[in-house]
Amino acid sequence: MAKKLKSIDKPTLETNFASCNTNVSLLKFELLRKNEIFSSLSDANLDQLVQRSQDINLKKNDVLFQEGAKERKMFVILSGEILISKGKYHQKPIAVLKQGEYLGETPLIDGGPRMASAHALGDAMVMEIGQELFENHIASQPKVLLEMMKVCSHRIRNDVESMVKELQSLGNFTHDMRNCLVPLGAAEIHLEDLLNHLRGTEDYHRKRKGWEEVQKSLETMLASKKYLITIIDRSLAYLKKVRDTYVKSDTEILPLIEETIEELSCHKDLEGKRIYIQATKYQEKTFINYLDIKRVVQNLLLNAGYASDKNGIIEINIKNLKHKIKISIKDNGCGIPKEIRKDLFVESYSSKPEGNGFGLLSAREIIEDYHQGKIGFKSKEGKGTTFFFTLPRAG
């Protein structure tokens, strides 16, 4: 039977853990006793946890565990603060946990990988409880498990409420984006007036120099506005959980790619780059959503432009296969580091300073989820990267 230990108030706990000038086992015992999930444990069980657990000292920004890791351990914070975050490359803060709180219990309960990462916000100390200790002294106690379920439920409730608020904010933002397109209507009228003036108001009038450029600019603006409105409306429908019809049609892929190149010709990532297209003489049509495939080509082209040298070459290849068409976009850049390749289509990674990493995630969703195709890449460090995707043939 564990001997009875005298009580120590919380301010003393914080001070003594930081200085380590007193009996750490005593402090750990009292800290666990104040926690709801450990409060129902017997002194013997608590004493076993205290004596057999390990202490981990952390400095600022030290990582306690990484998202996706498979170790079976939980932790109790003895001092300091631990930040919980989601995402490998673009970390989103979820919660800050303080002295007396526990974390990392989910893999011990469901056997899965860690759902988030944790690192110290400053100097901190945590108590590590391994799988054997957890099973023998925590999982075997129904009252303790019930308290853990309450805490998990509370955390999930907070996460859901936070997600709902964020979705609402995103919906408001998306709605306002649509309103921001309204002034383009005035620009359209001005461009149409200018075009009529340059072409002449009568058939016998001589067309003035520059009318073709103005007409092309007007057509591009109208098409871009239409595409943007379509994307916004689909986003709003998704947020409202309204079933949206996903329209596909028989389409020639070469004109789509040529049109996309022309529209992106002034983009800073493609400035000075030479783009060559190779295609078989007879091109089969694809059965696609025109706007979404255009989005894929845009993302891959801009990525290739960013990765290419100042006057680099980008090669696009269109090839007919048995039941599908394969499109490849190759750059002559430095290649993709091996350590990030496995995450490209599952994490929002971006090498661009202003990038957010959503382009490849969007491309994967469009190709694989909506067109039942495949998207992938081949890369050699120092020799460039080729991204490719397949689309179903029409008919």
LUMVO-525676 format. One record per residue (C-alpha): residue number from 1; x, y, z. Coordinates in pm, whole numbers, plus 50000, padded with zeros to 5 digits. Layout:
k NUM px X py Y pz Z;
...
% end
This chain:
k 1 px 50000 py 50000 pz 50000;
k 2 px 50138 py 50339 pz 49906;
k 3 px 50203 py 50568 pz 50198;
k 4 px 49985 py 50874 pz 50238;
k 5 px 50143 py 51192 pz 50100;
k 6 px 50072 py 51542 pz 50222;
k 7 px 49887 py 51785 pz 49999;
k 8 px 50065 py 52066 pz 49814;
k 9 px 49878 py 52360 pz 49662;
k 10 px 49899 py 52436 pz 49289;
k 11 px 50119 py 52749 pz 49300;
k 12 px 50378 py 52548 pz 49492;
k 13 px 50350 py 52271 pz 49232;
k 14 px 50430 py 52508 pz 48948;
k 15 px 50725 py 52664 pz 49125;
k 16 px 50877 py 52338 pz 49239;
k 17 px 50843 py 52159 pz 48905;
k 18 px 51017 py 52448 pz 48737;
k 19 px 51305 py 52453 pz 48986;
k 20 px 51317 py 52077 pz 49057;
k 21 px 51421 py 52156 pz 49415;
k 22 px 51171 py 51930 pz 49589;
k 23 px 51041 py 51572 pz 49581;
k 24 px 50927 py 51525 pz 49218;
k 25 px 50740 py 51202 pz 49296;
k 26 px 50538 py 51381 pz 49561;
k 27 px 50452 py 51663 pz 49322;
k 28 px 50352 py 51422 pz 49046;
k 29 px 50131 py 51225 pz 49285;
k 30 px 49947 py 51538 pz 49397;
k 31 px 49913 py 51672 pz 49042;
k 32 px 49758 py 51344 pz 48923;
k 33 px 49525 py 51341 pz 49221;
k 34 px 49389 py 51684 pz 49116;
k 35 px 49313 py 51559 pz 48762;
k 36 px 48959 py 51427 pz 48708;
k 37 px 49058 py 51110 pz 48522;
k 38 px 49317 py 51006 pz 48782;
k 39 px 49126 py 51117 pz 49092;
k 40 px 48934 py 50791 pz 49119;
k 41 px 49248 py 50575 pz 49113;
k 42 px 49367 py 50414 pz 49434;
k 43 px 49684 py 50540 pz 49598;
k 44 px 49852 py 50216 pz 49492;
k 45 px 49767 py 50269 pz 49126;
k 46 px 49872 py 50632 pz 49139;
k 47 px 50197 py 50539 pz 49308;
k 48 px 50271 py 50284 pz 49034;
k 49 px 50211 py 50547 pz 48765;
k 50 px 50438 py 50792 pz 48944;
k 51 px 50720 py 50548 pz 49013;
k 52 px 50722 py 50366 pz 48678;
k 53 px 50657 py 50657 pz 48440;
k 54 px 50932 py 50857 pz 48276;
k 55 px 50981 py 51234 pz 48285;
k 56 px 51065 py 51425 pz 47967;
k 57 px 51216 py 51773 pz 47978;
k 58 px 51139 py 51994 pz 47679;
k 59 px 51285 py 52321 pz 47558;
k 60 px 51095 py 52580 pz 47353;
k 61 px 50974 py 52433 pz 47018;
k 62 px 51085 py 52079 pz 47110;
k 63 px 50850 py 51826 pz 46947;
k 64 px 50677 py 51586 pz 47184;
k 65 px 50514 py 51382 pz 46905;
k 66 px 50438 py 51415 pz 46534;
k 67 px 50111 py 51372 pz 46350;
k 68 px 50098 py 51025 pz 46193;
k 69 px 50338 py 50866 pz 46444;
k 70 px 50238 py 50522 pz 46572;
k 71 px 50386 py 50509 pz 46923;
k 72 px 50150 py 50409 pz 47205;
k 73 px 50209 py 50666 pz 47479;
k 74 px 50016 py 50935 pz 47659;
k 75 px 50151 py 51230 pz 47856;
k 76 px 50061 py 51442 pz 48158;
k 77 px 50192 py 51799 pz 48160;
k 78 px 50387 py 51860 pz 48481;
k 79 px 50493 py 52214 pz 48393;
k 80 px 50485 py 52450 pz 48097;
k 81 px 50250 py 52461 pz 47799;
k 82 px 50210 py 52227 pz 47500;
k 83 px 50065 py 52338 pz 47165;
k 84 px 49855 py 52086 pz 46972;
k 85 px 49852 py 52148 pz 46596;
k 86 px 49727 py 51980 pz 46279;
k 87 px 49913 py 51961 pz 45947;
k 88 px 50269 py 51869 pz 45860;
k 89 px 50373 py 52168 pz 45647;
k 90 px 50108 py 52429 pz 45728;
k 91 px 50039 py 52373 pz 46096;
k 92 px 49704 py 52487 pz 46226;
k 93 px 49688 py 52545 pz 46605;
k 94 px 49415 py 52342 pz 46772;
k 95 px 49467 py 52389 pz 47146;
k 96 px 49714 py 52492 pz 47414;
k 97 px 49729 py 52250 pz 47708;
k 98 px 49868 py 52347 pz 48048;
k 99 px 49991 py 52194 pz 48373;
k 100 px 49780 py 51903 pz 48493;
k 101 px 49620 py 51830 pz 48155;
k 102 px 49690 py 51513 pz 47960;
k 103 px 49735 py 51446 pz 47587;
k 104 px 49820 py 51175 pz 47337;
k 105 px 49579 py 50913 pz 47471;
k 106 px 49394 py 50842 pz 47142;
k 107 px 49646 py 50588 pz 46996;
k 108 px 49630 py 50395 pz 47325;
k 109 px 49251 py 50374 pz 47294;
k 110 px 49195 py 50307 pz 46921;
k 111 px 49537 py 50179 pz 46809;
k 112 px 49559 py 50431 pz 46524;
k 113 px 49831 py 50686 pz 46439;
k 114 px 49848 py 51024 pz 46604;
k 115 px 49594 py 51271 pz 46468;
k 116 px 49793 py 51584 pz 46552;
k 117 px 50138 py 51707 pz 46656;
k 118 px 50251 py 51852 pz 46989;
k 119 px 50542 py 52078 pz 47076;
k 120 px 50649 py 52287 pz 47373;
k 121 px 50577 py 52659 pz 47376;
k 122 px 50858 py 52709 pz 47628;
k 123 px 51044 py 52506 pz 47888;
k 124 px 50818 py 52219 pz 47991;
k 125 px 50817 py 51884 pz 48166;
k 126 px 50580 py 51596 pz 48089;
k 127 px 50524 py 51256 pz 48241;
k 128 px 50519 py 50972 pz 47988;
k 129 px 50275 py 50684 pz 48043;
k 130 px 50348 py 50386 pz 47816;
k 131 px 50111 py 50119 pz 47688;
k 132 px 50176 py 49868 pz 47968;
k 133 px 50116 py 50126 pz 48242;
k 134 px 49805 py 50250 pz 48064;
k 135 px 49653 py 49903 pz 48029;
k 136 px 49737 py 49789 pz 48383;
k 137 px 49649 py 50101 pz 48580;
k 138 px 49413 py 50315 pz 48367;
k 139 px 49227 py 50105 pz 48109;
k 140 px 49132 py 49851 pz 48376;
k 141 px 48946 py 50119 pz 48575;
k 142 px 48589 py 50187 pz 48445;
k 143 px 48556 py 50520 pz 48627;
k 144 px 48880 py 50646 pz 48476;
k 145 px 48773 py 50545 pz 48126;
k 146 px 48438 py 50719 pz 48177;
k 147 px 48617 py 51042 pz 48271;
k 148 px 48842 py 51008 pz 47967;
k 149 px 48534 py 50967 pz 47747;
k 150 px 48391 py 51288 pz 47895;
k 151 px 48710 py 51478 pz 47818;
k 152 px 48724 py 51334 pz 47464;
k 153 px 48359 py 51427 pz 47411;
k 154 px 48426 py 51782 pz 47530;
k 155 px 48724 py 51819 pz 47296;
k 156 px 48526 py 51683 pz 47001;
k 157 px 48237 py 51918 pz 47080;
k 158 px 48474 py 52216 pz 47083;
k 159 px 48636 py 52103 pz 46757;
k 160 px 48297 py 52067 pz 46586;
k 161 px 48184 py 52409 pz 46705;
k 162 px 48509 py 52561 pz 46579;
k 163 px 48467 py 52389 pz 46241;
k 164 px 48110 py 52517 pz 46208;
k 165 px 48224 py 52874 pz 46277;
k 166 px 48507 py 52845 pz 46025;
k 167 px 48274 py 52704 pz 45759;
k 168 px 48032 py 52988 pz 45824;
k 169 px 48313 py 53242 pz 45783;
k 170 px 48425 py 53068 pz 45465;
k 171 px 48069 py 53077 pz 45332;
k 172 px 48041 py 53449 pz 45406;
k 173 px 48375 py 53514 pz 45239;
k 174 px 48280 py 53311 pz 44931;
k 175 px 47946 py 53493 pz 44904;
k 176 px 48121 py 53830 pz 44923;
k 177 px 48366 py 53722 pz 44653;
k 178 px 48072 py 53682 pz 44417;
k 179 px 47956 py 54034 pz 44497;
k 180 px 48305 py 54165 pz 44422;
k 181 px 48259 py 54052 pz 44061;
k 182 px 47966 py 54288 pz 44008;
k 183 px 48187 py 54589 pz 43909;
k 184 px 48318 py 54383 pz 43618;
k 185 px 47981 py 54444 pz 43454;
k 186 px 48070 py 54814 pz 43411;
k 187 px 48410 py 54716 pz 43269;
k 188 px 48236 py 54488 pz 43019;
k 189 px 48016 py 54776 pz 42899;
k 190 px 48316 py 55006 pz 42855;
k 191 px 48508 py 54741 pz 42663;
k 192 px 48208 py 54667 pz 42440;
k 193 px 48169 py 55041 pz 42364;
k 194 px 48539 py 55067 pz 42283;
k 195 px 48519 py 54759 pz 42062;
k 196 px 48220 py 54899 pz 41872;
k 197 px 48406 py 55225 pz 41824;
k 198 px 48716 py 55049 pz 41689;
k 199 px 48520 py 54821 pz 41458;
k 200 px 48293 py 55102 pz 41337;
k 201 px 47921 py 55145 pz 41385;
k 202 px 47840 py 55056 pz 41023;
k 203 px 47947 py 54765 pz 40803;
k 204 px 48126 py 54995 pz 40559;
k 205 px 48340 py 55159 pz 40831;
k 206 px 48709 py 55081 pz 40832;
k 207 px 48815 py 54880 pz 41137;
k 208 px 49081 py 55053 pz 41343;
k 209 px 49404 py 54898 pz 41456;
k 210 px 49379 py 54716 pz 41789;
k 211 px 49016 py 54603 pz 41771;
k 212 px 49115 py 54235 pz 41765;
k 213 px 49317 py 54272 pz 42087;
k 214 px 49027 py 54446 pz 42257;
k 215 px 48788 py 54173 pz 42145;
k 216 px 49022 py 53904 pz 42274;
k 217 px 49055 py 54085 pz 42607;
k 218 px 48677 py 54111 pz 42638;
k 219 px 48628 py 53742 pz 42557;
k 220 px 48896 py 53641 pz 42810;
k 221 px 48743 py 53859 pz 43081;
k 222 px 48393 py 53724 pz 43018;
k 223 px 48516 py 53365 pz 43021;
k 224 px 48719 py 53419 pz 43340;
k 225 px 48422 py 53582 pz 43510;
k 226 px 48198 py 53294 pz 43409;
k 227 px 48447 py 53033 pz 43537;
k 228 px 48496 py 53219 pz 43865;
k 229 px 48123 py 53250 pz 43925;
k 230 px 48084 py 52878 pz 43856;
k 231 px 48353 py 52792 pz 44112;
k 232 px 48202 py 53027 pz 44371;
k 233 px 47850 py 52889 pz 44317;
k 234 px 47976 py 52532 pz 44348;
k 235 px 48161 py 52624 pz 44668;
k 236 px 47848 py 52783 pz 44815;
k 237 px 47643 py 52477 pz 44718;
k 238 px 47900 py 52254 pz 44887;
k 239 px 47896 py 52463 pz 45204;
k 240 px 47515 py 52452 pz 45208;
k 241 px 47528 py 52077 pz 45137;
k 242 px 47315 py 52125 pz 44828;
k 243 px 47362 py 51855 pz 44568;
k 244 px 47527 py 52019 pz 44268;
k 245 px 47517 py 51870 pz 43919;
k 246 px 47867 py 51791 pz 43797;
k 247 px 47856 py 51854 pz 43424;
k 248 px 48087 py 51667 pz 43186;
k 249 px 48104 py 51680 pz 42809;
k 250 px 48309 py 51550 pz 42516;
k 251 px 48606 py 51785 pz 42485;
k 252 px 48923 py 51820 pz 42281;
k 253 px 49208 py 51851 pz 42529;
k 254 px 49460 py 52028 pz 42300;
k 255 px 49253 py 52349 pz 42252;
k 256 px 49186 py 52355 pz 42627;
k 257 px 49560 py 52345 pz 42699;
k 258 px 49639 py 52605 pz 42435;
k 259 px 49373 py 52836 pz 42572;
k 260 px 49507 py 52793 pz 42925;
k 261 px 49863 py 52873 pz 42815;
k 262 px 49746 py 53190 pz 42644;
k 263 px 49550 py 53305 pz 42948;
k 264 px 49848 py 53246 pz 43177;
k 265 px 50107 py 53398 pz 42943;
k 266 px 50148 py 53711 pz 43158;
k 267 px 50184 py 53526 pz 43487;
k 268 px 50514 py 53597 pz 43663;
k 269 px 50595 py 53226 pz 43700;
k 270 px 50571 py 53174 pz 43322;
k 271 px 50744 py 53495 pz 43214;
k 272 px 51032 py 53417 pz 42979;
k 273 px 50954 py 53043 pz 42979;
k 274 px 50916 py 52851 pz 42653;
k 275 px 50631 py 52603 pz 42634;
k 276 px 50629 py 52324 pz 42377;
k 277 px 50338 py 52089 pz 42311;
k 278 px 50374 py 51741 pz 42167;
k 279 px 50058 py 51564 pz 42061;
k 280 px 49968 py 51276 pz 41836;
k 281 px 49827 py 51384 pz 41500;
k 282 px 49480 py 51250 pz 41573;
k 283 px 49352 py 51346 pz 41914;
k 284 px 49073 py 51151 pz 42082;
k 285 px 48819 py 51357 pz 42275;
k 286 px 48792 py 51332 pz 42652;
k 287 px 48481 py 51320 pz 42869;
k 288 px 48546 py 51589 pz 43129;
k 289 px 48429 py 51889 pz 43324;
k 290 px 48597 py 52163 pz 43119;
k 291 px 48649 py 52415 pz 43399;
k 292 px 48792 py 52166 pz 43647;
k 293 px 49043 py 52017 pz 43404;
k 294 px 49145 py 52370 pz 43315;
k 295 px 49212 py 52428 pz 43686;
k 296 px 49436 py 52120 pz 43693;
k 297 px 49634 py 52237 pz 43390;
k 298 px 49667 py 52586 pz 43542;
k 299 px 49805 py 52449 pz 43868;
k 300 px 50054 py 52215 pz 43703;
k 301 px 50168 py 52477 pz 43450;
k 302 px 50230 py 52740 pz 43716;
k 303 px 50416 py 52487 pz 43932;
k 304 px 50633 py 52394 pz 43634;
k 305 px 50697 py 52761 pz 43560;
k 306 px 50798 py 52831 pz 43919;
k 307 px 51036 py 52532 pz 43921;
k 308 px 51196 py 52617 pz 43584;
k 309 px 51502 py 52831 pz 43520;
k 310 px 51461 py 53191 pz 43403;
k 311 px 51451 py 53095 pz 43034;
k 312 px 51356 py 52735 pz 43095;
k 313 px 51157 py 52499 pz 42878;
k 314 px 50827 py 52339 pz 42976;
k 315 px 50721 py 52037 pz 42774;
k 316 px 50360 py 51922 pz 42747;
k 317 px 50283 py 51583 pz 42601;
k 318 px 49938 py 51453 pz 42504;
k 319 px 49917 py 51084 pz 42430;
k 320 px 49629 py 50855 pz 42332;
k 321 px 49615 py 50534 pz 42535;
k 322 px 49376 py 50243 pz 42501;
k 323 px 49085 py 50373 pz 42708;
k 324 px 49220 py 50706 pz 42825;
k 325 px 49434 py 51006 pz 42740;
k 326 px 49753 py 51089 pz 42926;
k 327 px 49875 py 51448 pz 42972;
k 328 px 50228 py 51516 pz 43100;
k 329 px 50383 py 51848 pz 43199;
k 330 px 50762 py 51847 pz 43242;
k 331 px 50989 py 52118 pz 43382;
k 332 px 51368 py 52147 pz 43388;
k 333 px 51392 py 52253 pz 43752;
k 334 px 51580 py 52116 pz 44049;
k 335 px 51340 py 51828 pz 44117;
k 336 px 51139 py 51743 pz 44427;
k 337 px 51327 py 51649 pz 44748;
k 338 px 51274 py 51285 pz 44838;
k 339 px 51159 py 51361 pz 45192;
k 340 px 50844 py 51544 pz 45077;
k 341 px 50739 py 51335 pz 44776;
k 342 px 50507 py 51104 pz 44969;
k 343 px 50315 py 51402 pz 45107;
k 344 px 50252 py 51599 pz 44787;
k 345 px 49897 py 51477 pz 44725;
k 346 px 49794 py 51437 pz 45089;
k 347 px 49941 py 51747 pz 45258;
k 348 px 49914 py 52115 pz 45172;
k 349 px 50287 py 52157 pz 45098;
k 350 px 50419 py 52444 pz 44887;
k 351 px 50773 py 52555 pz 44804;
k 352 px 50646 py 52898 pz 44699;
k 353 px 50678 py 53175 pz 44960;
k 354 px 50322 py 53290 pz 44883;
k 355 px 50188 py 52940 pz 44815;
k 356 px 49939 py 52747 pz 45027;
k 357 px 49985 py 52398 pz 44884;
k 358 px 49621 py 52348 pz 44788;
k 359 px 49686 py 52328 pz 44411;
k 360 px 49799 py 51966 pz 44404;
k 361 px 49529 py 51863 pz 44653;
k 362 px 49270 py 52021 pz 44425;
k 363 px 49421 py 51851 pz 44119;
k 364 px 49415 py 51509 pz 44287;
k 365 px 49051 py 51552 pz 44388;
k 366 px 48945 py 51661 pz 44037;
k 367 px 49132 py 51386 pz 43851;
k 368 px 49081 py 51089 pz 44083;
k 369 px 48752 py 51161 pz 44261;
k 370 px 48557 py 51332 pz 43981;
k 371 px 48710 py 51182 pz 43665;
k 372 px 48825 py 50839 pz 43787;
k 373 px 49170 py 50907 pz 43644;
k 374 px 49517 py 50892 pz 43795;
k 375 px 49761 py 51169 pz 43879;
k 376 px 50126 py 51130 pz 43972;
k 377 px 50478 py 51249 pz 43907;
k 378 px 50835 py 51142 pz 43837;
k 379 px 51121 py 51351 pz 43965;
k 380 px 51500 py 51348 pz 43970;
k 381 px 51682 py 51596 pz 44188;
k 382 px 51874 py 51835 pz 43966;
k 383 px 51697 py 51718 pz 43649;
k 384 px 51338 py 51831 pz 43686;
k 385 px 50992 py 51687 pz 43741;
k 386 px 50715 py 51550 pz 43522;
k 387 px 50359 py 51560 pz 43650;
k 388 px 50107 py 51349 pz 43460;
k 389 px 49740 py 51266 pz 43476;
k 390 px 49496 py 51051 pz 43283;
k 391 px 49144 py 51126 pz 43165;
k 392 px 48870 py 50899 pz 43025;
k 393 px 48821 py 50902 pz 42650;
k 394 px 48484 py 51014 pz 42519;
k 395 px 48234 py 50753 pz 42413;
% end
